[in-house]
Amino acid sequence: MTLAATLTTSHIGETISSGGAGCFMHGPTFMGNPLACAVANTSLKLLRESDWKTNTQRIQQQLEQGLAPCRELNSVAEVRCLGAIGVVEMKQPVDARRIQQAFVDAGIWVRPFGKLVYVMPPYIMSNEDLAILTGAMHQVLVQMENT
């Protein structure tokens, strides 16, 4: 389920709303789906009730350790992590269809964007699952470089 918010000036909002539809048409991601809102509220509750700072540091350490081998690949420009976000920046844009299928075949879901192969694992992810995720990412990037 997707959920997002749109912030704009009154002028922009009125301009969009005066279009052919007669309302602010902005897509289903922004329409406040009740299930997505319930999930968001539960996620916020879990975040408030946890030691999220320590957990985020744990995830960052695991991402840094697990993605470090990617630095050795010729096709990789940079590996970086910030909090619970891990990024492998490639030198060239990836073939999204090909690499995404390889990720699925490796048992993980990663959706690259341009030259970025990135993950934002959930705060509840265990170290063991993080190791599986980063190991499979490395494995797929090796495979892509060698084919």
Backbone as JSON Lines, residues from 0, in Angstrom:
{"i":0,"aa":"M","n":[0.84,-1.17,0.0],"ca":[0.0,0.0,0.0],"c":[0.88,1.24,0.0]}
{"i":1,"aa":"T","n":[0.57,2.16,-0.84],"ca":[1.34,3.4,-0.9],"c":[0.61,4.48,-0.12]}
{"i":2,"aa":"L","n":[1.38,5.41,0.4],"ca":[0.82,6.53,1.11],"c":[1.82,7.67,1.04]}
{"i":3,"aa":"A","n":[1.34,8.83,0.72],"ca":[2.21,9.99,0.63],"c":[1.39,11.24,0.9]}
{"i":4,"aa":"A","n":[2.05,12.36,0.96],"ca":[1.37,13.64,1.15],"c":[1.85,14.61,0.09]}
{"i":5,"aa":"T","n":[0.98,15.53,-0.26],"ca":[1.33,16.57,-1.23],"c":[1.22,17.92,-0.55]}
{"i":6,"aa":"L","n":[2.27,18.7,-0.62],"ca":[2.27,20.06,-0.09],"c":[2.49,21.0,-1.26]}
{"i":7,"aa":"T","n":[1.69,22.05,-1.31],"ca":[1.82,23.0,-2.4],"c":[1.29,24.36,-1.94]}
{"i":8,"aa":"T","n":[1.52,25.36,-2.74],"ca":[0.95,26.68,-2.45],"c":[-0.51,26.68,-2.86]}
{"i":9,"aa":"S","n":[-1.24,27.64,-2.33],"ca":[-2.66,27.77,-2.7],"c":[-2.81,27.99,-4.2]}
{"i":10,"aa":"H","n":[-1.94,28.8,-4.77],"ca":[-2.01,29.09,-6.21],"c":[-1.86,27.82,-7.05]}
{"i":11,"aa":"I","n":[-0.86,27.01,-6.73],"ca":[-0.64,25.77,-7.48],"c":[-1.82,24.82,-7.28]}
{"i":12,"aa":"G","n":[-2.29,24.67,-6.04],"ca":[-3.43,23.79,-5.76],"c":[-4.67,24.21,-6.51]}
{"i":13,"aa":"E","n":[-4.95,25.5,-6.54],"ca":[-6.11,26.01,-7.26],"c":[-5.95,25.81,-8.77]}
{"i":14,"aa":"T","n":[-4.75,26.0,-9.28],"ca":[-4.5,25.8,-10.71],"c":[-4.74,24.35,-11.1]}
{"i":15,"aa":"I","n":[-4.22,23.42,-10.31],"ca":[-4.43,21.99,-10.6],"c":[-5.91,21.64,-10.48]}
{"i":16,"aa":"S","n":[-6.58,22.17,-9.45],"ca":[-7.99,21.85,-9.21],"c":[-8.92,22.42,-10.27]}
{"i":17,"aa":"S","n":[-8.49,23.45,-10.98],"ca":[-9.36,24.05,-11.99],"c":[-9.25,23.35,-13.34]}
{"i":18,"aa":"G","n":[-8.53,22.23,-13.39],"ca":[-8.4,21.47,-14.63],"c":[-9.69,20.77,-14.99]}
{"i":19,"aa":"G","n":[-9.64,19.95,-16.01],"ca":[-10.82,19.27,-16.55],"c":[-11.57,18.43,-15.53]}
{"i":20,"aa":"A","n":[-10.88,17.84,-14.56],"ca":[-11.54,16.98,-13.58],"c":[-12.3,17.79,-12.54]}
{"i":21,"aa":"G","n":[-11.93,19.06,-12.36],"ca":[-12.62,19.91,-11.4],"c":[-12.22,19.67,-9.96]}
{"i":22,"aa":"C","n":[-11.16,18.92,-9.76],"ca":[-10.66,18.67,-8.4],"c":[-9.16,18.42,-8.47]}
{"i":23,"aa":"F","n":[-8.53,18.3,-7.33],"ca":[-7.08,18.11,-7.25],"c":[-6.76,16.64,-7.58]}
{"i":24,"aa":"M","n":[-6.59,16.35,-8.85],"ca":[-6.29,14.98,-9.3],"c":[-4.79,14.75,-9.2]}
{"i":25,"aa":"H","n":[-4.4,13.86,-8.31],"ca":[-2.99,13.67,-8.05],"c":[-2.59,12.22,-7.91]}
{"i":26,"aa":"G","n":[-3.47,11.31,-8.17],"ca":[-3.12,9.89,-8.18],"c":[-3.46,9.17,-6.89]}
{"i":27,"aa":"P","n":[-3.58,7.85,-6.96],"ca":[-4.01,7.06,-5.81],"c":[-3.03,7.04,-4.65]}
{"i":28,"aa":"T","n":[-1.76,7.32,-4.88],"ca":[-0.79,7.32,-3.8],"c":[-1.16,8.35,-2.74]}
{"i":29,"aa":"F","n":[-1.8,9.43,-3.13],"ca":[-2.07,10.54,-2.24],"c":[-3.52,10.6,-1.76]}
{"i":30,"aa":"M","n":[-4.31,9.56,-2.01],"ca":[-5.74,9.63,-1.71],"c":[-6.11,9.1,-0.33]}
{"i":31,"aa":"G","n":[-5.15,8.83,0.53],"ca":[-5.46,8.45,1.91],"c":[-6.21,7.14,2.03]}
{"i":32,"aa":"N","n":[-5.77,6.11,1.31],"ca":[-6.38,4.79,1.41],"c":[-6.47,4.38,2.88]}
{"i":33,"aa":"P","n":[-7.66,3.95,3.37],"ca":[-7.81,3.62,4.78],"c":[-6.84,2.55,5.28]}
{"i":34,"aa":"L","n":[-6.57,1.53,4.48],"ca":[-5.64,0.5,4.91],"c":[-4.23,1.07,5.02]}
{"i":35,"aa":"A","n":[-3.83,1.88,4.04],"ca":[-2.5,2.49,4.09],"c":[-2.39,3.41,5.3]}
{"i":36,"aa":"C","n":[-3.44,4.15,5.63],"ca":[-3.42,5.03,6.8],"c":[-3.31,4.22,8.08]}
{"i":37,"aa":"A","n":[-4.02,3.08,8.17],"ca":[-3.94,2.23,9.36],"c":[-2.52,1.68,9.53]}
{"i":38,"aa":"V","n":[-1.92,1.26,8.43],"ca":[-0.54,0.77,8.47],"c":[0.41,1.88,8.9]}
{"i":39,"aa":"A","n":[0.21,3.08,8.36],"ca":[1.06,4.22,8.74],"c":[0.92,4.53,10.22]}
{"i":40,"aa":"N","n":[-0.29,4.54,10.74],"ca":[-0.49,4.8,12.17],"c":[0.17,3.75,13.05]}
{"i":41,"aa":"T","n":[0.07,2.48,12.65],"ca":[0.71,1.41,13.41],"c":[2.23,1.54,13.33]}
{"i":42,"aa":"S","n":[2.74,1.89,12.17],"ca":[4.18,2.08,12.02],"c":[4.68,3.22,12.9]}
{"i":43,"aa":"L","n":[3.93,4.31,12.94],"ca":[4.31,5.44,13.79],"c":[4.28,5.05,15.27]}
{"i":44,"aa":"K","n":[3.3,4.26,15.66],"ca":[3.21,3.79,17.05],"c":[4.43,2.93,17.39]}
{"i":45,"aa":"L","n":[4.77,2.0,16.49],"ca":[5.93,1.15,16.72],"c":[7.21,1.99,16.83]}
{"i":46,"aa":"L","n":[7.32,2.99,15.99],"ca":[8.48,3.86,16.01],"c":[8.57,4.63,17.32]}
{"i":47,"aa":"R","n":[7.45,5.19,17.77],"ca":[7.43,5.94,19.03],"c":[7.77,5.07,20.23]}
{"i":48,"aa":"E","n":[7.38,3.81,20.18],"ca":[7.55,2.92,21.33],"c":[8.86,2.15,21.31]}
{"i":49,"aa":"S","n":[9.7,2.4,20.33],"ca":[10.96,1.66,20.23],"c":[12.15,2.58,20.43]}
{"i":50,"aa":"D","n":[13.31,1.96,20.59],"ca":[14.56,2.72,20.65],"c":[15.07,2.85,19.22]}
{"i":51,"aa":"W","n":[14.39,3.69,18.44],"ca":[14.65,3.77,17.01],"c":[16.05,4.28,16.69]}
{"i":52,"aa":"K","n":[16.62,5.12,17.52],"ca":[17.96,5.63,17.24],"c":[18.98,4.5,17.29]}
{"i":53,"aa":"T","n":[18.91,3.68,18.31],"ca":[19.83,2.55,18.43],"c":[19.6,1.56,17.3]}
{"i":54,"aa":"N","n":[18.34,1.32,17.0],"ca":[18.01,0.36,15.94],"c":[18.49,0.85,14.58]}
{"i":55,"aa":"T","n":[18.34,2.14,14.32],"ca":[18.8,2.71,13.05],"c":[20.32,2.6,12.95]}
{"i":56,"aa":"Q","n":[21.02,2.83,14.04],"ca":[22.48,2.68,14.04],"c":[22.88,1.23,13.76]}
{"i":57,"aa":"R","n":[22.13,0.28,14.34],"ca":[22.39,-1.14,14.11],"c":[22.22,-1.48,12.63]}
{"i":58,"aa":"I","n":[21.13,-0.99,12.05],"ca":[20.86,-1.25,10.64],"c":[21.95,-0.63,9.77]}
{"i":59,"aa":"Q","n":[22.34,0.6,10.07],"ca":[23.39,1.26,9.29],"c":[24.69,0.45,9.35]}
{"i":60,"aa":"Q","n":[25.07,-0.01,10.52],"ca":[26.3,-0.81,10.66],"c":[26.21,-2.08,9.83]}
{"i":61,"aa":"Q","n":[25.06,-2.73,9.84],"ca":[24.88,-3.96,9.07],"c":[24.92,-3.68,7.57]}
{"i":62,"aa":"L","n":[24.28,-2.59,7.16],"ca":[24.31,-2.22,5.74],"c":[25.73,-1.9,5.29]}
{"i":63,"aa":"E","n":[26.46,-1.12,6.1],"ca":[27.84,-0.77,5.75],"c":[28.7,-2.03,5.62]}
{"i":64,"aa":"Q","n":[28.56,-2.93,6.56],"ca":[29.33,-4.17,6.53],"c":[28.92,-5.06,5.36]}
{"i":65,"aa":"G","n":[27.62,-5.21,5.16],"ca":[27.14,-6.11,4.11],"c":[27.35,-5.6,2.69]}
{"i":66,"aa":"L","n":[27.32,-4.27,2.52],"ca":[27.48,-3.71,1.18],"c":[28.94,-3.39,0.85]}
{"i":67,"aa":"A","n":[29.82,-3.42,1.83],"ca":[31.24,-3.1,1.6],"c":[31.87,-3.89,0.46]}
{"i":68,"aa":"P","n":[31.6,-5.2,0.31],"ca":[32.21,-5.94,-0.8],"c":[31.85,-5.39,-2.18]}
{"i":69,"aa":"C","n":[30.76,-4.66,-2.28],"ca":[30.36,-4.08,-3.57],"c":[31.38,-3.06,-4.06]}
{"i":70,"aa":"R","n":[32.14,-2.46,-3.15],"ca":[33.14,-1.46,-3.54],"c":[34.22,-2.05,-4.44]}
{"i":71,"aa":"E","n":[34.42,-3.35,-4.38],"ca":[35.45,-4.02,-5.17],"c":[35.04,-4.24,-6.61]}
{"i":72,"aa":"L","n":[33.77,-4.02,-6.94],"ca":[33.29,-4.27,-8.3],"c":[33.64,-3.09,-9.21]}
{"i":73,"aa":"N","n":[34.09,-3.39,-10.4],"ca":[34.46,-2.36,-11.37],"c":[33.29,-1.48,-11.77]}
{"i":74,"aa":"S","n":[32.07,-2.02,-11.72],"ca":[30.89,-1.29,-12.16],"c":[30.33,-0.35,-11.09]}
{"i":75,"aa":"V","n":[30.9,-0.4,-9.89],"ca":[30.38,0.4,-8.77],"c":[31.18,1.69,-8.62]}
{"i":76,"aa":"A","n":[30.46,2.81,-8.56],"ca":[31.08,4.11,-8.37],"c":[31.26,4.42,-6.88]}
{"i":77,"aa":"E","n":[30.26,4.07,-6.08],"ca":[30.3,4.42,-4.65],"c":[29.3,3.57,-3.88]}
{"i":78,"aa":"V","n":[29.64,3.29,-2.63],"ca":[28.73,2.66,-1.69],"c":[28.6,3.6,-0.51]}
{"i":79,"aa":"R","n":[27.36,3.89,-0.13],"ca":[27.16,4.78,1.01],"c":[25.92,4.36,1.8]}
{"i":80,"aa":"C","n":[25.95,4.69,3.07],"ca":[24.83,4.4,3.95],"c":[24.56,5.61,4.83]}
{"i":81,"aa":"L","n":[23.31,5.85,5.08],"ca":[22.92,6.91,5.99],"c":[21.71,6.39,6.75]}
{"i":82,"aa":"G","n":[21.9,6.15,8.02],"ca":[20.81,5.58,8.81],"c":[20.41,4.24,8.23]}
{"i":83,"aa":"A","n":[19.13,4.05,8.01],"ca":[18.64,2.78,7.49],"c":[18.49,2.79,5.97]}
{"i":84,"aa":"I","n":[19.34,3.55,5.29],"ca":[19.34,3.59,3.83],"c":[20.71,3.16,3.34]}
{"i":85,"aa":"G","n":[20.74,2.15,2.48],"ca":[21.98,1.69,1.88],"c":[21.93,1.88,0.38]}
{"i":86,"aa":"V","n":[22.98,2.48,-0.18],"ca":[23.0,2.79,-1.6],"c":[24.28,2.26,-2.24]}
{"i":87,"aa":"V","n":[24.12,1.57,-3.35],"ca":[25.24,1.22,-4.21],"c":[25.01,2.01,-5.5]}
{"i":88,"aa":"E","n":[25.89,2.99,-5.72],"ca":[25.78,3.8,-6.93],"c":[26.66,3.18,-8.01]}
{"i":89,"aa":"M","n":[26.04,2.85,-9.12],"ca":[26.75,2.25,-10.22],"c":[27.36,3.34,-11.11]}
{"i":90,"aa":"K","n":[28.34,2.97,-11.92],"ca":[28.95,3.94,-12.84],"c":[28.02,4.25,-14.01]}
{"i":91,"aa":"Q","n":[27.19,3.28,-14.37],"ca":[26.25,3.43,-15.48],"c":[24.85,3.06,-14.99]}
{"i":92,"aa":"P","n":[23.8,3.6,-15.61],"ca":[22.45,3.18,-15.24],"c":[22.28,1.67,-15.45]}
{"i":93,"aa":"V","n":[21.53,1.06,-14.55],"ca":[21.32,-0.38,-14.65],"c":[20.17,-0.68,-15.61]}
{"i":94,"aa":"D","n":[20.17,-1.88,-16.14],"ca":[19.04,-2.38,-16.92],"c":[18.01,-2.84,-15.89]}
{"i":95,"aa":"A","n":[17.06,-1.97,-15.58],"ca":[16.14,-2.2,-14.46],"c":[15.39,-3.52,-14.6]}
{"i":96,"aa":"R","n":[14.9,-3.82,-15.75],"ca":[14.13,-5.07,-15.93],"c":[15.01,-6.29,-15.65]}
{"i":97,"aa":"R","n":[16.19,-6.28,-16.19],"ca":[17.09,-7.43,-16.03],"c":[17.56,-7.59,-14.58]}
{"i":98,"aa":"I","n":[17.98,-6.48,-13.96],"ca":[18.52,-6.58,-12.62],"c":[17.41,-6.86,-11.6]}
{"i":99,"aa":"Q","n":[16.23,-6.3,-11.82],"ca":[15.14,-6.54,-10.89],"c":[14.74,-8.01,-10.91]}
{"i":100,"aa":"Q","n":[14.72,-8.62,-12.08],"ca":[14.41,-10.04,-12.16],"c":[15.49,-10.87,-11.45]}
{"i":101,"aa":"A","n":[16.74,-10.45,-11.58],"ca":[17.82,-11.16,-10.89],"c":[17.67,-11.04,-9.38]}
{"i":102,"aa":"F","n":[17.24,-9.88,-8.9],"ca":[16.99,-9.72,-7.47],"c":[15.86,-10.65,-7.01]}
{"i":103,"aa":"V","n":[14.79,-10.7,-7.76],"ca":[13.67,-11.58,-7.42],"c":[14.14,-13.03,-7.41]}
{"i":104,"aa":"D","n":[14.92,-13.41,-8.42],"ca":[15.44,-14.78,-8.47],"c":[16.33,-15.08,-7.27]}
{"i":105,"aa":"A","n":[16.99,-14.05,-6.72],"ca":[17.85,-14.23,-5.55],"c":[17.05,-14.18,-4.24]}
{"i":106,"aa":"G","n":[15.75,-13.95,-4.35],"ca":[14.89,-13.98,-3.18],"c":[14.73,-12.67,-2.45]}
{"i":107,"aa":"I","n":[15.08,-11.56,-3.11],"ca":[14.92,-10.25,-2.48],"c":[14.18,-9.31,-3.42]}
{"i":108,"aa":"W","n":[13.62,-8.25,-2.88],"ca":[12.94,-7.24,-3.69],"c":[13.71,-5.95,-3.57]}
{"i":109,"aa":"V","n":[14.34,-5.55,-4.67],"ca":[15.09,-4.3,-4.74],"c":[14.66,-3.61,-6.02]}
{"i":110,"aa":"R","n":[14.33,-2.35,-5.92],"ca":[13.88,-1.6,-7.09],"c":[14.88,-0.48,-7.37]}
{"i":111,"aa":"P","n":[15.82,-0.73,-8.29],"ca":[16.83,0.29,-8.58],"c":[16.23,1.49,-9.31]}
{"i":112,"aa":"F","n":[16.97,2.58,-9.26],"ca":[16.53,3.8,-9.91],"c":[17.73,4.42,-10.61]}
{"i":113,"aa":"G","n":[17.73,4.38,-11.93],"ca":[18.85,4.94,-12.69],"c":[20.15,4.21,-12.37]}
{"i":114,"aa":"K","n":[21.09,4.92,-11.78],"ca":[22.38,4.33,-11.4],"c":[22.38,3.86,-9.94]}
{"i":115,"aa":"L","n":[21.27,4.03,-9.23],"ca":[21.23,3.73,-7.81],"c":[20.54,2.4,-7.54]}
{"i":116,"aa":"V","n":[21.24,1.55,-6.82],"ca":[20.67,0.31,-6.3],"c":[20.62,0.53,-4.79]}
{"i":117,"aa":"Y","n":[19.43,0.75,-4.28],"ca":[19.31,1.18,-2.89],"c":[18.25,0.36,-2.14]}
{"i":118,"aa":"V","n":[18.41,0.31,-0.84],"ca":[17.45,-0.36,0.02],"c":[17.16,0.52,1.23]}
{"i":119,"aa":"M","n":[15.96,0.4,1.72],"ca":[15.53,1.06,2.95],"c":[14.8,0.0,3.76]}
{"i":120,"aa":"P","n":[15.57,-0.88,4.42],"ca":[14.93,-1.99,5.13],"c":[14.08,-1.51,6.29]}
{"i":121,"aa":"P","n":[13.06,-2.29,6.64],"ca":[12.21,-1.91,7.78],"c":[13.01,-1.94,9.08]}
{"i":122,"aa":"Y","n":[12.6,-1.12,10.02],"ca":[13.31,-1.03,11.29],"c":[13.25,-2.31,12.1]}
{"i":123,"aa":"I","n":[12.36,-3.21,11.76],"ca":[12.24,-4.47,12.5],"c":[13.1,-5.59,11.9]}
{"i":124,"aa":"M","n":[13.84,-5.3,10.84],"ca":[14.63,-6.33,10.16],"c":[15.78,-6.79,11.04]}
{"i":125,"aa":"S","n":[15.93,-8.1,11.13],"ca":[16.98,-8.67,11.96],"c":[18.34,-8.59,11.26]}
{"i":126,"aa":"N","n":[19.4,-8.75,12.03],"ca":[20.75,-8.76,11.44],"c":[20.9,-9.91,10.45]}
{"i":127,"aa":"E","n":[20.29,-11.04,10.75],"ca":[20.37,-12.2,9.85],"c":[19.71,-11.88,8.51]}
{"i":128,"aa":"D","n":[18.54,-11.25,8.56],"ca":[17.85,-10.89,7.32],"c":[18.6,-9.79,6.56]}
{"i":129,"aa":"L","n":[19.21,-8.87,7.29],"ca":[20.03,-7.84,6.63],"c":[21.21,-8.48,5.91]}
{"i":130,"aa":"A","n":[21.8,-9.5,6.52],"ca":[22.93,-10.2,5.89],"c":[22.46,-10.91,4.61]}
{"i":131,"aa":"I","n":[21.28,-11.49,4.65],"ca":[20.73,-12.14,3.45],"c":[20.49,-11.08,2.36]}
{"i":132,"aa":"L","n":[19.9,-9.95,2.74],"ca":[19.61,-8.88,1.79],"c":[20.88,-8.35,1.13]}
{"i":133,"aa":"T","n":[21.85,-7.96,1.93],"ca":[23.07,-7.37,1.37],"c":[23.9,-8.41,0.63]}
{"i":134,"aa":"G","n":[23.9,-9.63,1.1],"ca":[24.63,-10.69,0.4],"c":[24.04,-10.95,-0.98]}
{"i":135,"aa":"A","n":[22.71,-10.98,-1.05],"ca":[22.05,-11.2,-2.34],"c":[22.26,-10.0,-3.27]}
{"i":136,"aa":"M","n":[22.26,-8.79,-2.71],"ca":[22.54,-7.62,-3.55],"c":[23.92,-7.72,-4.16]}
{"i":137,"aa":"H","n":[24.9,-8.07,-3.35],"ca":[26.27,-8.21,-3.86],"c":[26.33,-9.3,-4.92]}
{"i":138,"aa":"Q","n":[25.71,-10.43,-4.64],"ca":[25.7,-11.55,-5.58],"c":[25.12,-11.14,-6.93]}
{"i":139,"aa":"V","n":[24.02,-10.41,-6.92],"ca":[23.38,-9.98,-8.17],"c":[24.27,-8.97,-8.9]}
{"i":140,"aa":"L","n":[24.88,-8.05,-8.17],"ca":[25.75,-7.08,-8.83],"c":[26.98,-7.75,-9.44]}
{"i":141,"aa":"V","n":[27.51,-8.76,-8.8],"ca":[28.61,-9.55,-9.38],"c":[28.12,-10.22,-10.66]}
{"i":142,"aa":"Q","n":[26.95,-10.82,-10.58],"ca":[26.36,-11.5,-11.75],"c":[26.17,-10.53,-12.91]}
{"i":143,"aa":"M","n":[25.65,-9.34,-12.62],"ca":[25.43,-8.34,-13.67],"c":[26.76,-7.9,-14.29]}
{"i":144,"aa":"E","n":[27.78,-7.78,-13.47],"ca":[29.09,-7.34,-13.98],"c":[29.73,-8.41,-14.84]}
{"i":145,"aa":"N","n":[29.45,-9.66,-14.55],"ca":[30.11,-10.76,-15.27],"c":[29.32,-11.26,-16.48]}
{"i":146,"aa":"T","n":[28.17,-10.63,-16.77],"ca":[27.41,-11.08,-17.95],"c":[27.23,-9.96,-18.94]}
